[in-house]
Amino acid sequence: MRLDGSTSVGVVGAGAMGAGIAQVAALRGHRVVLTDASSEAIERARTGHGRAMDREVEKGRRTRAEADAVLARLTYLPDVTAEALRGFADCGLVIEAIVESLPVKRELFRTLDGVVDPAAVLATNTSSLAVAALAGGTRHPSRVIGIHFFNPAPVMPLVEIIPAIVTDPAVTTTTRALVDGWGKTTVLAADTPGFIVNRVARPFYGEALRILEEGIADIATIDWAMRTLGGFKMGPFELMDFIGNDVNFAVTASVFEAMFFDPRYKPALTQRRLVEAGWLGRKSGRGYYDYREGAVPPTPLADPALGQQIVDRVLAMLVNEAAEAVHLRIATPADLERAMTTGVNYPTGLLAWGDAIGAAVILARLEALQSEYGEDRYRPSPYLRRVVRTGGTLLGGVA
């Protein structure tokens, strides 16, 4: 089935992500069917879509008639039973955005496989599960692909396109072209744990947590250093509180397990304790920071020397992870840079950043950390070593 502007799109899961994806498709002229097991979620999505279109009109981006036409293209089904999913029969593309549970997703894909046309594309918005594991449970695995949006989907430009080992190359090409046509910035990622962004970004959180646990600096100081000296829009603890510590910890644990417990991705006990205590961040009122009324924000120790030490350590780990992603062919250097600047708003691409600092400097920092701690966590990527040895660049490759 050809994917174009006339393709009907189905979305399973009406949470923030699924509702956002449905809105993106409807705005681009597609008839969209949105469903969820929760009738409350469906009503929230319907209300949210209405408010979004009201804002479009208020800001002069659309006329009332155009906004109403977008809403008219959205159909809501408050059920995910096999019978209800028959409402997806005419969809040429179905995107699931449900709970991050492999058994639940596999069961959904098996059901959808028997409902939609054999040529229709089945896509997952998973952020950490293997696309191949979902495809393997269907009768037509070659039409299964990953389409990973970032939240909020209508706003965030990046979408990771993840073909499984069984995905038909034509499905990859047509799917990427369709999402490009939605005005998104797409990157192609290998079907490996965390794909590009959620894998490469792990040290931003993990190394900051390690620095905290060692008592080198407190939360406010680490965030101050990464913002003020590093140029990041948010510090790692601010960002974890914004994402939700339960979500961030779950992704970290998933990548750690999927990577056969590689110490590079080891979760932090500190974050686990916050999750166990229910300190999930902004949404619960407590996290690394206290968001309750009357709470006094902590004051960072604005010491430039300490701050630079923090930035240098975290950045060395980030650059090394980006180098490893190139080494393992998870993405091209260009797609990797695009993913990190548009997906998590890094001030510059990590490979280019490493080149600006100097690959030899990054290597020396990692070797010093590995020598001090004796941990494989700090092992330098072979790609980084080759770049230093040959006099090449991280962005351009070995000389």
ROTOR-442277 format. One record per atom (N, C-alpha, C, O): y, x, z. Coordinates in steps of 0.2 Angstrom, whole numbers, plus 5000, padded with zeros to 4 digits. Last residue first. Layout:
# residues N
YXZ...
//
This chain:
# residues 399
504752075046505052115040504452135036504652165031504351905051504251975051504552015045504551985040505651775051504951805051504951875051505451915052506851715053506651725046505951755046505651765040506951695067507051635062506751645055506551605052506651815072506251755074506351705069505851665068506651955061507051905065506551845067506051835063506052125061506152065058506652015062506952045067505452245065506252235064506452175061506952175058504152255069504352255062505052255060505352275055504152235083503852285080504052305073504152365071504752105084505052165087504852235084505152275082503852025077504552025075504952095078505252125074502752045085502752065078503452075075503652125072503151985097502952055097502952085090503252135089503251855093503851885096503751965096504152005094501951825089502451825084503051855087503351895083501251835102501151885096501651885091501851935088502251795116501951775110501851835105502251875104501951865132502451865126501951835120501451855119501551785147501351825141501751815135501851755133501751715158502351755155502151795149502551835147500551665162501151615161501651655157501951615153499751755167499751745160500251695158500451695152500551855180500251795178500251785170500751815167501151955188500451965186500151895183499551895184502451955192502051905194501251915193500851885196502952075186503152065193502652015196502452015201502452075173502252135177502352115184502052135189503051965168502351965168502052025173501552015176504351995169504151945173503351945173503051935179504452105160504552115166504352055171504052075177504052035148503652085150503752105158503352125162505151955146504551925148504051975151503651965155506152055144506252005150505551975152505351965157505752115132505752155139505852105145505552125150505852005123505152035125505252075131504752065135507251985123506851935126506151955128505851945133507552105118507852095124507352035127507252045133506952095105506752155110506952135117506652155121507751995099507051985101506752035106506352025110509351955104508952005102508151995104508051985110510251845105510151895111509751955109509952005111510051805092510751825094510651865100511051915101508651775092508951825087509651845089509751905089508651665101508351725102508551785098508551845100509451575093509651595100509351665102509651705104508551555083509251585081509551605088509851665087507551485090507451555086508051585085508151645086508251375096507951425100507751495096507851545099509751315090509051325089508851385093509151435093510951265102510751295096510051305096509651295101511051175113511651195110511551235103511951235099509851035111510051105113510651135110510751115104509550895110510250915110510350985113510850995116508250855108508450865115509150895116509350915121508250835094507850795098508050795106508050745109509150915088509250845087508850805092509050745093508751045092509451025092509550955091510050935094507351045090507651055097508351045097508651025103507151005077506850965082507250975089507350925092507751115070508051045069507751005075508150965077506851215074507551225075507851155075508251135080505651165067505751185075506451185077506651155082506051165054505851105057505951115065506151065069506151305052506751265051506651195054507051165057504851355055505451375059506051335058506451315063503651225055504051275051504651295056504851255060502451205068503051175064503351235060503251295062501351265072501451195074502051165070502051105069500851385070500951345064501051275066500751225063500751485080500151435079500251385074499851335073502051545078501351585078500751535076500351555073502851435081502851465074502251505073501851495068502551425095502451365090502451395083502051365079502951555099502251535099502051475095501551475092504351535098503951585094503251575094502951585089504551435108504651425101504351475096504051455091504151515119503751455117503951435110503451415107505151605119504451625118504051565116503551575112506251525122506251565115505551585114505251585108505951485135506051435129505951475123505651445118505851605142505251565142505351515136504851505132507251645141506651685138506051655137505651655132507851545147507951545140507451595137507151585132507551565161507351505157507351515150506851485146508151695162507451685164507151625160506651625157509451675159509051725156508351715156507951715152509851575169509851565162509451615158509051585153509751655181509351595180509351575172508751565170510651755178509951775180509551715178508951715176511851685178511551715172510851735172510451735168511951645191511851595186511551625180511151595176512151765198511551725199511351675193510851665191513351795192512851845191512151805192511651815189514251685195514051705188513451745187513051735183513951565207513951635206513751655199513151645197514251435213514451455206514551525206515151555205513151335220513451405222513651435215513151465211513551165220513251225217513551285220514151285221513551035231513951085228513551145226513251175230512850865229512850935232513250985228513450975222513750715232513350765227513350835230513850855233513350595244513850655243513450705238512950735240513150425243512850485244513350545241513750535236513750295242513950335247513650405247513850445251512250225235512950225236513150265242512850255247511050345228511250285232512050285234512350335234510550455222511050415218511250345222511550305219510250615225510250555229510850505225511350525225509150715215509850705218509750635221509350595220507850715212508150775214508850765217509050805222507950555218507550605214507750665216507650685222508350385220508250455223507750495218507350465215508450275212508950285217508950355220509350375223507550245202507350225209507850235214507750225220508150285191507950215191507650195198507650135199508450425193509050375193508750305194509050265197506950465202507650485198508050425198508150385203505850445209505750445202506450465198506350475192505150455223505850475221505850495213505750545211503950415227504250365224504950385222505350345220503150515232503550485237503950425234504350395237502450555221502050525226502550495231502350435234503550615214503250565211502850525217502850465217503750725223504350675222504050615219504250555221502550795222502750765228503350715227503250665231502650835208502150795210502350755217502150695218503750925209503850865205503250815207503450755208503151025217503750995219503850925216503950875219502051075210501951035215502550995218502450945220502251075192502451095198502251055204502350995203500951115179501451065183501651095189501251145192500751235167500551215174501151175177501751195177500951295155501151225155500951195162500951135163500451425156501151415153501351345155501951335155499051425159499551425165500351415162500751405166498051305152498451365150499051365156499451315156497151195152497451225158497751295157497751335162496951155139496451185143496651225148496451275150497951075134497951145132497451185136497551245137497750955141497550955134497551035131497251045126498250985153497550975153497350975145496851005144499651005150499251055153498551045152498151095151500050885144500050945140499550995143499251035140499850805156499450785150499450845145498850865143500850855164500050855166499650845160499150875160501950825157501750895159501050905160500750945158501950685157501950725150501650795152501250825148502050655170501450635167501350675160500850695158503250715174502650745177502050725173501650765172504150625166504150695165503450735168503150775164503750505172503650515165503650585164503150605160504150525186503550505184503350515177502750535175505550555184505050605186504350585185503950635184506550515171506050485176505550535178505250565174507650555164507050535160506550495165506250445163508550585175508650535169508050515166508050455165507850685182508050625185508150565180508050505181507750785171507150755174507250685178506950635177509150805170508750775165508150745167507950695165509450865182509850805180509450765175509350705175508650975181508450925186508850865185508550805186509151045170508451025170508350975175507950925174510850985165510351035169509651005169509550945168511450945149511250925156510750975159510451015155511851015138512250955140512050935147512450905151511951195140511551135139511951075141512351085146512551315142512851275136512451205135512551175130512351415151511851405146512151365140511851365135513451405160513351465157512851455151512951495146513451265163514051295162513951365158514351385154512051215163512551185159513151225158513351235152511351315170511151295163511651255159511651265153512151315182512051375178511851355171512051385166511951185187512651215185512551275180512951275176510651185189510951135185511551165182511751165176510551285199510151295193510451245188510551265182511351225209511551285206511151305200511451325195510651105213511351105210511551165206511851165201509451165218509451115212510151115209510151125203509651345222509451275224509551225217509751255212508651495219509351455219509151385220508551365220507551555224508051595221508751555220509251585221506451495229507051495234507651545230508051565234505351465222505451525225506051535229506051595232505651335218505151345223505151415226504951425232506651365208506851325214506251335220506451345226505951425199506451465202506651425208506851455213505051325195504751385198505351425202505251455207505951235189505551215196505251275199505251275205506251305178506851285183506451275190506751285195505051315172505351375175505951365180506051405184504851175169504451215172504651275176504551295181506051135161505851105167505451145171505551165177505951225150506651205153506551175160506951185164504651235147504851285151505551265154505751295159504451125138504151125144504451175149504551165155504951115125505451105130505151115137505451115142503851125117504251185117504751175123504951225126503251005119502851065120503351125121503351155126504050905115503750905122503350965124503250975129504350945101504850945107504550945114504750985118503050955094503551005094503951005101503951045105501650905103501950905096502450965096502351015099500850885114501650885115501950895108502650885108499450965107499750935113500550945113500850995113499550935089499350975095499750945101500250915100499650915074499350865079499050905085498450915086501150985069500450985069500250935075500550925080502550895062502250935067501550925067501250875064504050885053503350885052503050925058503150985058505450785056505150845056504450835056504150785058506850685051506150695052505950765052506250805048508150595056508050665054507250675056507150675062508450435048508250475053508150545051508150555045508750335039509350375042509150415047509550445051507750275034508050235039508650275042508850255047507250365025507650315022508050275027508450235026506450435033507050475031507550415028508150425030505450345034505850355040506450395038506950385041504950355020505150295023505650305029506150275029504550485020505050465015505350395018505950385018503450485029504050525030504650505026505250505029502650405022502850385029503550425030504050395033502350475011502650405010502950385017503450355017501750595016502250595012502650525012503250525012500650535024501150585027501750585023502350575025499950475014500150435019500750475023501250445024499550585006499950535003500250495008500850465008498650655014499250685013499750635010500350635011497750555026497850565019498550595018499050565021497150625041497650585038497750605031497750665029496350705049496050655044496550615040496350575036497150775057496750815052496450765047496250785042498650675057498050705060497650745055497850745049500450705056499750685052499150715056499250775059501850655063501250695065500550675061500250625063503550675063502950645059502350695060502350755059504750635075504250685073503650645069503450595071506450605073505750575073505250625071505350655065508150605079507450645077506850595078506850555082509250535083509150545076508450575074508150555069509450395094509250465093509050475086508650445083509750265092510350315093510050385091510350415088508650175092509250165087509750215087510150225082507850235102507650245095508250225091508350265086508550325116508450265113508350275105508750305102506950415113507350355116508050375118508150425120506250455098506450475104506950425107507250385103504650435089505350425090505550445097505150455101503350485080503650495087504350485087504750535085502150435072502850435071503150425078503250375081500550495066501050485072501750485069501950525065499350395057499850445058500250435064500250385067498050335047498250335054498750395054498550455052497250325036497950295035498250295042498750255043496050385038496450415034497150385033497650425031495150295045495550345049496150385044496550415047494650165045495050195039495450245043496050235043494050115056493550125050493950155044493650185040494450215071494550165066494050175060493750225059494350315080494150255082494150195077494050135079495050425075494350425075494050365077493450355076496450395077496150385070495450385070495150345067496550445090496650375089496350355082496050295081496250575089495850535094495950465092495450425093497250615080496550615078496150575082495650545080498350615089498350565084497650565081497350505079498250645106498050665100498050605095497650555096499750615116499050605114498850625107499350625103501150625117500750675120499950675118499650725118501850515113502250585114501750635116501950695116501450395101501350435107501750495107501950525102501650295092502250325094502150375100502550395104500650285077500750285085501350325086501550375083500250175064500550235067500650225074500650175077499350135049499450125056499750185060499450245059499750065033499750125038499850105045500150055047498649975022499249985027499150045031498650065033497449965015497950015013498550025017498950065016496749865021496449935022496949985020496950045021497849755030497549775024497349845024497649885028497449715047497949725042497549755035496949765036496349695055496749635054497149655048497249605043495549795059495149735056495649685054495449635051496449875064496049905059495749845055495649845049496849815076497249815070496949835064497049805059495649855084495849785083496349775076496149735072495749985084495149955082495349885080495049865075497050005091496950025084496349995081496349975075496749955104497249915099497149935092497149895088495750045108495549975107496049945103495849895099496650165108496050165103495850085102495650075097497550125118497750135112497150135107497250095101496650125129496950065128497250065120497150025117496150255129495650205129496050135126495750105122497450335131496950345125496550285124496450255119498950275136498250275138497850285132497850235128500350245138500050315136499350315139499250365143500750085132500550125137500250195135499850185130501450075115501150045121501050095126501250155125501850065102502250095107502050065114502450035117501250075085501150055092501550095096501650155095501750005070501850055074501750035081501949985084501149965054501149945061501250005065500850055064501549925037501549975042501649945049501949905051501349815031501149875027501149935032500949985030500849655036501249715038500949775034500349785034500149535036500549555030500949615031501249635026499549525049499149535043499449555037499249595032500049505061500249575058499849585051499949635048499549395066500249395064500449455060500949455057498449435072498349415065499049405062499049395056498649455085498849505081498649495073498849535069498149335091498849345090499049395085499549395081496749375091497049315087497749315086497949305080496749475099496549485093496749435088496949445082498249475110497549465108497349475101497849475097499549495113499149555110498449545109498049585108501049405114500349405115500049465111500249475106502249335109502149355116501449365118501149335122503049395095502449365097502249385104502049445105504549365085504249385092503549355093503549295093505349435071504849385074504549405080504349465080506849465063506349485068505949425071506249375072507749425054507149465051506649485057506149505055508749375061508249325057507649365055507149335053509449485064509049455070508549405066508049395069510049515052509649565055509149525060508549535060510849405050510349415045509849465048509249455047511749415060511349355061510749365056510149355058512449525055512149535061511649475062511049485064513049465044512549515043512149525049511549545049513849365050513349345045512749405044512149385044514749445057514349405060513749385056513149375058514749615049515049545050514549505054513949525055514749775057514449715053514849655054515149645059515649855064515149885059514849835055514549855050516549805073516749795066516249835061516449845056516249795086516549855084516649865077516849915074515749665087516349685090516649745088517249755088514549685079515049635076515749655080516249665077513849765087513949785080514549745077514949775074513749685099514149745099514349775092514849795091512849595094513549565096513949635096514549625094511749665092512049645086512749615088513249625084511449695105511549745101511949725095512349755092511149565110511749595112511949655108512549675107509949535103510549495102511149535104511749525101509149635108509249635100509949595099510349615095509049595121509349655119509549665112510049695111508349475119509049475122509349535120509949535119507149525114507549475110508249475113508749475109506749605125506849635118507249585114507749605111506549505135507049565136507249595129507849605128505549435129506149405130506749455131507349445129504549535130504749505123505449475124505849475120504349545143504649605139504849575132505349605130503849425147504549445149504849505145505449505144502649425141503149375138503849395141504349385137501649555138502149525143502649485139503049505135501049615127500649575131501049535137500849485139502049595112501949635118501449585123501549525122502749625095502349585100502249635107502349695107503649595081503649625087503249585092503349525093503849615064503549575069503449615075503149665075505149615052504849645058504449595062504749545064505749655036505449595041505049625046504649665044507049775034506249755034506249695039506549675043508349825034508149775029507449745030507249705026508649905044508649935037508349885032508049905027508649835055509349855053509249885046509749875042507249825057507649765055508349785052508549755047507049965061506749935055507149875053507249865047507749965073507950015068507649985061508049985056507149865081507849855079508049905073508349885068505849925083505949865079506649855077506749825071506250035091505950045084506049985080506249985074506749965102507150005098506950015091507350015087505549905107506149865105506649895100506849875096504850025110504549975104505149935102505249915096505650075120505450115114505250065108505550075103505749975130506350005127506150045121506550035116504349865125504749905130505349935127505549915121503449795117504149775117504549805122505049775125502149825107502449855113503249845112503549865108501949855090501649825096501849865102501849925103502749805076502849845081502449815087502549755089502649805058502449775064502549825070502449885069503549765043503449815049503149775055503549735057503449745026503449715033503249765038502649795037504349825013503749825017503849785024504349805027505449835005505149765005504549765010504249715011505749965005506149925009505849855009506149815014504050045006504750035004505149985008504949965013502550105004503050095009503750095006503950145004501150034996501750074995502250055001502249995003499450045000500050005000500650045000500750095004
//
